[in-house]
């Protein structure tokens, strides 16, 4: 029997509360095959709904964000915004975190392998569902709801390929669960880019316009605004994704592409504006309070577009990032864990302090002395716990502030009722939100030679920050000020041609590092695949 490229199995049970459904029919693991797909609700449950449990992770290496040792870490700790400093016996892990920050990773890096395996594992499950839906459509070609289900998971699969393309560049496109390993071929990055664009564009007309960050039927699901957001990202980064030789031009992306929207040909910048405007037309707007998007009850946000639903009782998706960042005593004050790890870099702090300190500084980072839930300063032994932002370095072992160096993550409100020692809170993890839409539009307008002041100004005004002219440099800074800890910094720096530039504790790296290597384990299983340049 031939081995398939992907190892996967269907999730056989599903929490219906995730979507606010009232299905009372028995899930597939308790039904024979001929009974499992006999009604629209059972078909949806067993081909679509079960896929959404994968977006968040319950353990390291899984999920699009919220957990550790996976996609979020590749996008965060390889940029210039956050590091995991070695603190004596803590956070060395064989040099793993230092290698990520210094761009010294190799093809056997465990975080890189975790990310590849997770993305393709979910794609494998989606392909199984698509194969089943195609079979059902073939049996009932006049059916009207099956194409809608199919479009939803085609768009979901496109999102996973978007992440693969962004991280690894040249990856195989596998569209059916019956594909054999001997038939798998590696696509160019531009080929994957065109595939993702086509899949999303063909799916969008079938998708609901509902806000999937709201509790109810579409909570946490792929909807039209989510797809529009992905299309805006694809257009904004088209010069990167359409560039099949990212080692030339000193690492500055120079790919070319066009988009077709409503029959009209658009440049990538025009397409970015069009998709951003499509999201605005659906009623999204900025919250008056920046922090409301990350509050314990952030499902009421008018700004959030796509989230990982979180609930200590009903869901298993975790947010490890507050726990990983805060000091041991900080977590203990809430009867939760603190792993005393991730901290803001000197480069990030400098951007927040440029001119007058940005009002989002205290809403993004814990600095100085910190109060606990009782309103008193948290104690570290007999002394007050005091974070030292400017003492940060990649290795602070043996220094006076070994345990307290660095500004820590404060963006998500601490939930005192969180379970699993703080990893299962009520705050939904925010993947896409409207402030990013405004900043994408501002950047696209500036790149077209037009003014992006209005859209940039909306974001800064909401934050209580002074006005700034929308130049590319100011927009890149603003993207950190607004989106720190949200997993976009690596992508932004690559688009601006600045990802490989030297910063504190890291020398200049090669343009090859803008794409991660194909994991060595994957290459050993499939001789059709070749390694990315420079590895």
C-alpha positions in Angstrom: 0.0 0.0 0.0 1.4 3.4 -1.0 2.0 6.0 1.7 0.2 9.3 1.3 2.2 12.5 1.8 0.1 13.6 4.7 -0.9 11.7 7.8 -4.3 12.7 9.1 -7.5 11.5 10.6 -10.9 13.1 11.0 -11.7 14.6 14.3 -14.7 12.5 15.3 -16.3 14.8 17.8 -17.0 18.5 17.9 -18.2 21.1 20.3 -21.4 22.4 18.7 -21.3 25.4 21.1 -18.4 26.8 18.9 -20.9 27.8 16.2 -24.0 28.4 18.3 -25.6 25.5 16.5 -28.5 23.5 17.9 -27.7 20.2 16.1 -28.8 17.3 18.1 -27.9 14.6 15.7 -25.2 12.0 16.4 -21.7 12.8 15.1 -19.9 10.6 12.7 -18.0 8.5 15.2 -21.2 7.0 16.4 -22.8 6.4 13.0 -22.2 4.0 10.2 -21.0 5.6 6.9 -24.4 5.5 5.2 -26.0 7.4 8.2 -23.3 10.0 8.8 -24.2 12.2 5.8 -28.0 11.7 5.5 -29.0 15.3 6.4 -27.6 18.8 5.7 -26.8 19.3 9.4 -24.9 16.0 9.6 -23.0 16.7 6.3 -22.0 20.1 7.7 -21.0 18.7 11.0 -18.8 15.9 9.6 -17.2 17.8 6.6 -16.9 21.4 7.7 -17.5 22.0 11.4 -14.9 19.5 12.6 -12.1 21.4 10.8 -12.5 24.5 12.9 -11.2 22.9 16.0 -7.8 23.0 14.4 -7.4 26.8 14.1 -6.4 27.1 17.7 -4.1 24.7 19.4 -4.2 22.8 22.7 -0.5 22.1 22.7 2.8 23.4 21.4 3.3 23.4 17.7 -0.4 23.4 16.8 -2.7 26.2 15.9 -2.3 29.4 13.9 -1.5 31.3 17.1 -1.9 31.2 20.9 0.5 28.3 21.4 4.2 28.0 21.4 6.9 26.4 19.2 4.9 26.9 16.0 3.8 29.4 13.4 3.4 32.3 15.8 7.0 31.9 17.1 8.4 31.9 13.6 6.7 35.1 12.8 7.5 36.8 16.1 10.9 35.7 17.4 12.6 36.0 14.1 11.7 39.7 13.6 12.8 42.7 15.6 9.9 43.1 18.1 10.3 40.3 20.7 12.9 37.9 21.9 13.2 35.0 24.3 16.3 35.9 26.2 18.4 33.2 27.9 18.1 33.7 31.7 20.7 31.6 33.4 19.2 28.1 33.2 16.0 29.3 31.6 15.2 29.6 27.9 18.4 28.3 26.4 16.9 25.0 25.1 20.0 24.0 23.2 20.3 27.4 21.6 16.8 27.1 20.0 15.5 30.6 20.8 18.9 32.3 20.2 19.1 30.6 16.8 15.6 31.8 15.8 16.4 35.4 16.8 19.8 35.4 15.1 18.5 33.8 11.9 20.8 30.8 12.5 18.1 28.1 12.1 18.7 25.0 10.1 16.4 22.5 8.3 16.2 20.3 11.4 14.8 23.1 13.6 11.9 21.7 15.6 9.7 24.9 15.4 10.0 24.9 11.6 9.1 21.2 11.4 6.2 21.7 13.8 4.8 24.5 11.6 5.1 22.5 8.4 3.5 19.4 10.0 0.6 21.3 11.5 -0.3 23.2 8.3 -0.2 20.1 6.1 -2.0 17.9 8.7 -4.9 20.3 8.6 -4.8 20.6 4.8 -5.0 16.8 4.7 -8.1 16.8 6.8 -9.7 19.5 4.6 -8.9 17.4 1.5 -10.7 14.5 3.0 -13.8 16.7 3.6 -13.5 18.1 0.0 -13.3 14.6 -1.4 -16.5 13.6 0.4 -18.3 16.8 -0.6 -17.3 16.3 -4.3 -18.7 12.7 -4.1 -22.0 14.0 -2.6 -22.2 16.7 -5.3 -21.7 14.1 -8.0 -24.5 12.1 -6.5 -26.8 15.1 -6.2 -25.7 17.8 -8.8 -28.8 19.9 -8.2 -28.1 20.4 -4.5 -27.8 24.0 -3.4 -26.1 23.8 0.0 -23.3 21.4 -0.8 -21.5 24.0 -3.1 -21.7 26.5 -0.2 -20.1 24.0 2.2 -17.4 23.3 -0.4 -16.6 27.0 -0.9 -16.2 27.5 2.9 -13.6 24.8 3.2 -11.9 25.7 -0.1 -11.4 29.2 1.4 -10.2 27.6 4.7 -7.7 25.5 2.8 -6.5 28.6 0.9 -5.8 30.3 4.2 -3.6 27.4 5.2 -1.7 27.5 1.9 -1.3 31.3 2.5 0.6 30.5 5.7 2.7 27.8 4.0 3.6 30.1 1.1 4.4 33.0 3.5 6.7 30.8 5.6 8.2 28.3 3.1 7.8 29.8 -0.4 8.0 26.7 -2.6 5.6 24.1 -1.3 3.5 21.2 -2.8 -0.1 21.9 -3.7 -2.1 18.8 -2.7 -5.8 19.1 -3.6 -7.2 15.6 -2.8 -6.6 13.0 0.0 -6.0 10.3 -2.6 -2.7 12.0 -3.8 0.2 9.5 -3.5 3.6 10.7 -2.3 5.2 9.7 -5.6 2.8 12.2 -7.4 3.5 15.2 -5.2 5.4 18.0 -6.9 6.8 21.2 -5.5 5.2 24.4 -6.8 7.0 27.7 -7.2 6.0 30.4 -4.7 4.2 32.4 -7.5 2.4 29.2 -8.3 1.1 28.8 -4.8 0.3 32.5 -4.7 -1.9 32.2 -7.8 -3.6 29.1 -6.5 -4.5 30.8 -3.2 -5.8 33.9 -5.0 -8.0 31.8 -7.3 -9.3 29.6 -4.5 -10.4 32.6 -2.5 -11.8 34.5 -5.4 -13.9 31.6 -6.5 -15.1 30.9 -2.9 -16.0 34.5 -1.9 -19.4 34.7 -3.6 -20.7 31.7 -1.6 -19.4 32.9 1.8 -21.6 34.6 4.4 -21.0 38.3 5.1 -21.4 37.6 8.8 -18.9 38.8 11.4 -17.2 35.6 12.5 -15.8 37.2 15.7 -19.3 37.4 17.1 -20.8 34.5 19.0 -23.5 32.7 17.0 -23.8 30.6 13.9 -20.6 31.9 12.2 -18.4 32.3 15.3 -14.8 31.4 14.4 -15.7 30.5 10.8 -14.4 31.4 7.4 -16.7 34.2 6.1 -16.5 36.8 3.4 -14.8 39.5 5.5 -12.2 37.0 6.5 -11.6 36.1 2.9 -11.4 39.8 1.9 -8.8 40.3 4.6 -6.7 37.5 3.2 -7.1 38.9 -0.3 -5.9 42.3 1.0 -2.8 40.6 2.5 -2.1 38.7 -0.7 -2.3 41.9 -2.7 -0.2 44.0 -0.3 2.5 41.3 -0.3 2.2 40.4 -4.0 5.7 41.7 -4.7 7.0 39.1 -2.2 4.8 36.2 -3.1 5.2 36.6 -6.9 9.0 36.7 -6.5 10.4 33.3 -7.2 14.0 34.4 -6.7 14.0 36.0 -3.3 17.8 35.9 -3.1 18.4 38.6 -5.6 18.0 42.4 -5.4 19.5 42.5 -1.9 16.4 40.7 -0.6 14.0 43.5 -1.6 11.0 41.9 -3.2 10.4 42.6 -6.8 7.7 40.1 -8.1 5.0 41.4 -10.4 1.3 40.4 -10.4 -2.1 41.7 -11.3 -5.6 41.1 -9.8 -9.0 40.9 -11.5 -11.8 42.3 -9.5 -15.3 42.5 -11.0 -13.8 42.1 -14.4 -11.3 44.9 -14.1 -7.5 44.4 -13.9 -6.0 46.0 -10.8 -2.4 46.5 -9.7 -1.6 44.9 -6.3 -2.0 48.3 -4.5 -5.3 49.0 -6.2 -6.5 45.6 -5.2 -5.4 46.1 -1.6 -7.5 49.3 -1.5 -10.5 47.6 -3.1 -10.5 44.6 -0.6 -9.9 46.9 2.4 -12.9 49.0 1.2 -15.0 45.9 0.9 -14.4 45.1 4.6 -15.3 48.7 5.5 -18.5 48.4 3.6 -19.5 45.4 5.7 -19.7 47.7 8.8 -16.4 47.1 10.6 -15.0 50.1 12.6 -12.4 50.9 15.2 -13.3 50.4 18.8 -13.0 53.6 20.8 -10.7 51.8 23.2 -7.7 50.0 21.7 -7.7 47.5 24.6 -11.3 46.5 24.1 -10.2 44.2 21.3 -8.2 42.1 23.8 -10.4 42.3 26.8 -11.8 39.3 28.7 -15.1 39.8 26.9 -13.7 40.8 23.5 -16.3 38.9 21.5 -18.2 42.2 21.6 -15.5 44.1 19.6 -16.7 46.0 16.5 -13.1 45.8 15.2 -12.2 42.1 15.3 -12.6 40.3 12.0 -11.4 36.7 12.7 -10.6 35.2 16.1 -9.7 31.9 17.7 -12.7 31.4 20.1 -11.5 30.9 23.7 -13.4 29.6 26.6 -12.0 27.7 29.6 -14.9 25.2 29.7 -16.1 24.7 26.2 -12.9 25.0 24.0 -9.4 23.6 24.2 -7.5 26.4 22.3 -4.9 28.0 24.5 -3.2 31.3 24.9 0.3 30.6 26.2 1.7 34.0 25.4 0.8 35.9 28.6 2.0 33.0 30.7 5.2 32.7 28.7 6.1 36.3 29.1 5.3 37.3 32.7 7.6 36.7 35.7 6.9 33.8 38.0 5.7 36.1 40.8 3.5 37.9 38.3 1.7 34.7 37.4 1.6 33.6 41.0 -0.3 36.8 42.0 -3.2 35.5 39.9 -2.7 31.9 41.1 -1.5 31.1 37.6 1.9 30.3 36.0 4.6 32.6 34.8 7.4 31.3 32.6 9.4 34.5 32.7 10.3 34.6 29.0 9.4 36.7 26.0 10.2 40.4 26.2 10.3 43.5 23.9 13.5 44.2 22.0 15.4 47.5 22.3 14.3 48.2 18.7 10.6 47.9 19.6 11.0 50.1 22.7 12.8 52.8 20.6 9.8 52.9 18.2 7.3 53.3 21.1 9.5 56.0 22.5 10.1 58.0 19.3 9.3 61.6 20.0 6.6 61.5 22.8 6.1 58.0 24.2 3.2 56.4 22.4 0.0 56.0 24.5 -0.1 52.3 23.6 3.1 51.6 25.4 1.4 50.9 28.8 -1.4 48.9 27.0 1.1 46.7 25.2 3.9 46.1 27.7 4.3 45.6 31.4 7.2 47.8 32.5 8.4 48.9 35.9 6.5 47.9 39.0 3.3 45.9 38.4 0.1 45.7 40.5 -1.7 42.5 41.1 -5.5 41.8 41.2 -5.6 43.1 44.8 -4.3 46.5 43.6 -1.0 46.2 45.5 2.4 45.9 43.9 3.4 42.4 43.2 6.2 41.1 45.4 9.2 39.2 44.2 10.4 37.8 47.5 10.5 40.8 49.9 10.9 43.4 47.2 8.5 44.8 44.6 8.7 43.0 41.3 10.0 45.5 38.8 10.5 44.9 35.1 13.6 46.5 33.5 12.9 47.1 29.8 16.2 48.6 28.9 18.2 45.7 30.5 17.1 43.4 27.7 19.6 41.4 25.7 19.6 38.0 24.0 21.5 36.5 26.9 21.1 38.2 30.3 22.5 35.3 32.3 24.5 36.4 35.3 23.4 40.1 35.0 21.8 42.0 37.9 18.4 41.9 36.1 18.7 38.3 34.8 15.1 37.5 35.9 13.5 40.9 35.4 15.0 42.3 32.2 12.6 43.2 29.5 9.1 44.7 28.9 6.5 41.9 29.0 3.3 41.2 27.2 0.3 43.2 28.5 -1.9 43.4 25.4 -4.4 40.8 26.5 -6.3 41.5 29.7 -5.3 39.0 32.4 -8.3 36.8 33.1 -8.3 35.9 36.8 -10.8 33.0 36.1 -8.6 31.4 33.4 -8.0 27.7 33.7 -4.9 25.5 33.1 -2.7 27.9 35.1 -3.7 30.8 33.0 -3.6 29.2 29.5 -7.3 28.8 29.1 -8.8 32.4 29.4 -12.0 33.9 28.1 -10.3 36.4 25.8 -10.6 35.3 22.2 -7.2 35.3 20.3 -7.3 38.0 17.6 -6.0 36.9 14.2 -7.4 39.7 11.9 -8.8 43.1 12.9 -9.9 46.3 11.3 -7.0 48.5 12.4 -4.8 46.4 10.2 -7.2 47.0 7.3 -6.8 50.8 7.7 -3.0 50.5 7.8 -2.9 48.2 4.8 -5.0 50.7 2.8 -2.8 53.6 4.0 0.3 51.8 2.8 -1.1 50.9 -0.5 -2.2 54.5 -1.2 1.3 55.8 -0.3 2.9 53.2 -2.6 0.6 54.5 -5.4 1.8 58.0 -4.8 -1.4 59.1 -3.0 -2.1 60.3 0.5 -2.6 57.6 3.2 -2.9 60.2 5.9 -6.6 59.7 6.6 -6.4 56.0 7.3 -3.2 56.3 9.3 -4.8 59.2 11.2 -7.8 57.1 12.2 -5.6 54.5 13.9 -3.4 57.1 15.6 -6.3 59.3 16.7 -8.0 56.3 18.3 -4.8 55.6 20.2 -4.6 59.2 21.4 -1.3 59.6 19.5 -0.3 62.8 17.7 -0.8 63.0 13.9 1.9 61.9 11.5 2.3 62.1 7.8 1.7 58.7 6.1 5.2 57.9 4.8 6.3 54.3 4.4 8.7 54.6 7.4 5.9 56.0 9.6 3.5 53.3 8.4 6.0 50.5 9.2 6.5 52.1 12.7 2.7 52.3 13.2 2.3 48.7 12.3 4.5 47.8 15.3 2.8 50.4 17.6 -0.6 49.0 16.8 0.0 45.3 16.0 2.8 44.3 18.4 2.5 40.7 19.7 0.0 39.9 16.9 2.3 38.0 14.6 2.7 40.4 11.6 6.2 41.8 12.2 8.2 39.3 10.2 5.9 39.7 7.1 6.0 43.5 7.4 9.8 43.7 7.5 10.2 41.3 4.6 7.8 43.4 2.5 9.7 46.6 3.4 13.1 44.9 2.6 14.3 45.3 6.2 14.0 41.8 7.7 17.7 40.9 7.2 19.1 44.2 8.5 21.3 44.1 11.6 19.8 44.9 15.0 20.9 44.5 18.6 22.2 41.0 19.2 21.8 40.1 15.5 24.2 40.9 12.6 23.0 41.2 8.9 21.5 38.0 7.6 21.2 36.7 4.0 18.1 37.2 1.8 17.7 33.4 1.9 16.5 33.8 5.5 13.3 35.5 4.3 12.0 32.0 3.6 12.4 29.1 6.0 13.9 25.8 4.9 11.9 22.8 3.9 12.3 20.5 7.0 14.9 17.8 6.6 12.5 15.1 7.7 10.1 16.1 4.8 12.9 16.0 2.2 14.0 12.6 3.4 10.4 11.2 2.7 9.9 12.8 -0.7 12.7 13.0 -3.2 10.5 15.1 -5.5 11.1 18.1 -3.2 14.2 20.2 -3.2 15.6 22.5 -0.5 15.1 26.3 -0.6 18.1 28.3 -1.7 20.8 28.9 1.0 20.0 25.8 3.1 
